[in-house]
Amino acid sequence: MQKLFENISTFIYSVSAIALAMMAISIIGFSLYSACDAFFIENKNTDFVFVILQSVSSVIISIAIIDVAKYMVEEEILRDKELRKPREARETITKIMVIIAIAVSIEGLVYIFKAGTKDVSLLVYPSILILCSVLVIVGLGIYQKCSAAIEEKDTQKFIQPGDTH
């Protein structure tokens, strides 16, 4: 019964990872199309900088989605369902959170450019986005400090006196 559950779980993770990767690739394709459209086709209704920044933001979000799909494949399909080392978990979380912080800050910049040209009172939402990205980075720094201290403590616990590690 457990083997059947593992096979079903692996199948679900595989389908999900493929779906995520396909969606991310389609977002990248649409972003490229939008950027080329804004660059090559003279359209008075589009703001070139806004379209390019929006495309960059979409590509960064797509990279985060691809990272999640990659994580699913590596951890849930290819690798045994073992507990990860704290360092591996910290590195994965760090990578994903940095991508999220970058995406949120770029989104805030896009909206700052857009709102700044229309109405200064519209700058509240983009400013909150930028503040959120700063808080994500600060939180990530605190997480890094705490998890590194725990890793060091675990390493010290396993090193025996006289080891040359």
Sequence and secondary structure as in RCSB ss.txt:
>XXXX:A:sequence
MQKLFENISTFIYSVSAIALAMMAISIIGFSLYSACDAFFIENKNTDFVFVILQSVSSVIISIAIIDVAKYMVEE
EILRDKELRKPREARETITKIMVIIAIAVSIEGLVYIFKAGTKDVSLLVYPSILILCSVLVIVGLGIYQKCSAAI
EEKDTQKFIQPGDTH
>XXXX:A:secstr
 HHHHHHHHHHHHHHHHHHHHHHHHHHHHHHHHHHHHHHHS  TTS HHHHHHHHHHHHHHHHHHHHHHHHHIII
IIIS S    HHHHHHHHHHHHHHHHHHHHHHHHHHHHHHHHH GGGGHHHHHHHHHHHHHHHHHHHHHHHHHHH
HHHHHHHH  TT   
